[in-house]
Amino acid sequence: MLCLFAEVRAGEGANVLILAANVFLLLTAYYILKPLRDGLIIGEQGPAFASYMAAAMAFILIPVIAGYGKLADRFPRRRLINVVTLFFAGCCLVFFIAGQAGARIGIAFYIWIGIFNAMIVAQFWGFANDLYTNAEGERLFPIVQVGGAVGAIVGAVTVGRMIEPLGLYLPMLLAGSLLVVSLGLTNWVDERERRRTEGTAAIGTSTAFAPAATGEFRLETGEFKNLREALLEALEKEKQAQARSEQERRPPDAPDTVPAGGRGAFALVFRTRYLLYIAILVLLLNWVNTNGENLLNFLIANGAEKAVAADPTGGLTVGEYAGSFRAGFYYWVNIATLVTQLFFVSRIIKYVGVHVAIMILPIIALGSYSLIVLYPVLEYVRWAKTAENATDYSLQNTVQQALFLPTTREQKYKAKQVTDAFSKRVGDTLAGLTVFVIVNAFGTDIRYFAWLNLVLVLAWLAVAWRIGREYRVLTATGRPPS
């Protein structure tokens, strides 16, 4: 059945469905929490205040990502994911209690949601990248991502029906519960994959014990002190034998090797050209996309005011008219996303490759904003943004995750938090700065946003081309980026 949507081979279906169910739960939880965030920040601070939050998220993410990297150096992947996910689930309970007690949690919750969404999804895809080879990931990630597309729809529909009878706080408990359930699926698929791929693995390299970021059990760091003495002795003997073998193979004048792991997440990105390109791509993508959303908002507000003034809305206020328009917009974006993910993404990757697929979204964006420059009309902008967002949430998201298939484990778990979380928030921050500059200098003429986006898209397309070129080299040679 899965072969209708992607090339799934015998023995792969169960784990793919478990991973799809996992990301389904994560995205359902996020889309339950996202409207609560908007309601709280608007109710407590007003809509303009939200534009300042992206910068706060970016700054807070710097120490958070550094701390995550330290955990990845110490904990095996299952324990890492369990600890981080349980922390976020516990936060849902804390926010529920604080909200019910009458505390003003809007600002803290808004910032927390931005960090939660970026980190928890990046962590999931780091784990998925760790499970599969390059070829397997390119074939199977389109199926996994279907879970995320469906989860976004289910979460939005679920919370829409919960807010009116239950308020803004009780749905937080449902989201936290879904995160806990997702951990059961993570542990299940981790155990299945370990049995499939590590049946004869050495004790020191098993993912059950080795730190997530390094893949090497380092006795000198003091982790896992509760393991049995027999395990420690066996590991020490194995390390000594490997050291003797390595010493025999090394030339007499060879320099000492640097132990794997231990590098900071930001250092990994800035010192690795391929990862730096990915970080720049994510930054440009989010800058362009958020500029486009702001552009659409200006047109919606203008159209709502005119419609209400002419009274063809049946008594709706400007806010209600704008909300209704956005609801229809999201509906068609989600439908287009799901159809694209099911029937087109796997075939595009199969026939043109990741290196070409990564350039499709900037090409669509180039056409969209060229159209907007010529015809800045709400209906044109609506369908241009529908095509852009649907491609972003389906094809772009899938190939962006596939870019990490040829990377090391350290890069998957640590650097991915920088490229997916920090770069995304920096892009949002730059978009907020764009609004401030353009509105104060030129007013709300959307052509200025469209012209800026055209320049940014050209830079984005150049970066995407370079990433695709490097991806081909890495997958052809089998060497990780350095």
C-alpha positions, 0 to 999 in steps of 0.5 A: 500500500505504501508503494502508492506514495513512495518506494518502500521495500519489504521490511521497511513499512512498520518502522516508517509508519511508526515514525510517521505516527511519531511526527504526527503526534508532535505536529498535532501537539504543536498545532494545538498549542499554536492558537493558544499562543496567539490568543494569549499574546493578543489578549494580554499584550496586543497583536503588535507585541508578537512581532518583537518575540522572534528576536527574543527567541533567537537570543534565548536559543543561543544558550539553549542550543549550547546546553542541548549540545552538552546533553548530546555529548553525554546521553545516548540518543534514546535518553536524550530524546526522552529527557528533552521531550519530557521537559517540554511535556512538563512545561505544558503542565506548568503553564496550565497550572500557572494559567489556571491560577491567573498568572499572565503567561502570554509572553513566556508561553509565546517564546516557549512555543517558538523554542519548542517547535524548532527544537522538538521537530529538529530533534525528531529529524535528527533521530530519523536521519540517524536511523537511515542511510542516504538512499533509505532516507531519500526513499522513505522521508516522504512517507514520514513527512505525511504524518507531519502534514496530517498532524498539522490539520488534525491539531488545528481542527482539534483545538478549534473545537476545544477552545470555546467550551474549555478555554485556553488552558485545558488543551495544554494538557492534551498537547503534553499528553501527546508528547508523552505518547510520542516517546513510546513510539520513539523508544519502540522504533529505536529498539526495532532499528537497533535490533535490525542494524546493531545485532553484532555491534561492539559494546562501545558503539551501540546506540543504547550506550554511546552518546548521541552526538559522538557514537563512541562510548567514552569511559573517561567522561564518567557517564553510565557509572551504573553499568555493570563492572563486567561491561566496563571491563569488556569495554576497556579491553575492546578499547585497548585492542582498538588502540593497539590496532590503530597504533600499528596502522598509523605512520610514525610521524602521524599527528595525534587524533582529536577525539570525536565530539565535544565541539559546540553546536555553533562551532560545528556550523560555522566551521563546516561549509556545508552546514553553514550553507544550510543555515543560510538557506533556512535563514533566507527561506524564513525571511522571505516566507515571513515577509510574504506573510506580512505582505499578505496581512497588509492586503487582507487588512485593506480588503477587510476594511473595504469590505466592511465599509461596503457592507457585503460581509453580513455584519462581520467586523474587520477582525472577523472578516480577516480571520475568516479569510485566513481560515480559508487560506490555511485550509487550502494550504493544508490540503495542497500540502497533503496532496503534494506530500502524498503523490509528488514529493517521493517522485520528485526526489526519485527522478530529479534528486535532492540536489535539484528538488532543493531549488524548486521552492525558490523558483516558485517564490521567484515567480510568485513575487514577480507576479506580485510586483506586477499585480499586487491584488489580494486574490493573486497574492493569496494563490501565489502564497498558497503554492509557496507555503504548500511547497514549503511544508511538503517538498521543501521540508522533506528535502531539507531534512534529507540534507542531513543524511550524509552528515555525522551523528554529531552534526545530526543531533547538535548542528541541526538545532542551529540550522533548524531552530536558530537560523529560523528565528533569525530569519523571522527577526530580520522579517520583523526588522523589514516591516519596521524599516519599510513601513516607516520609510515607505508606508504599507505599499506591498511592492516594496516587500515584493521587490526585497523578496525578489532580491532575497530569493535570488540569493536563496536560489544561489545558496540552494544550488551550491548546497545541492552541488555539495550534497551530490559530492558527499553522497557520491563519495560517502564522506561526511562534510568537514 
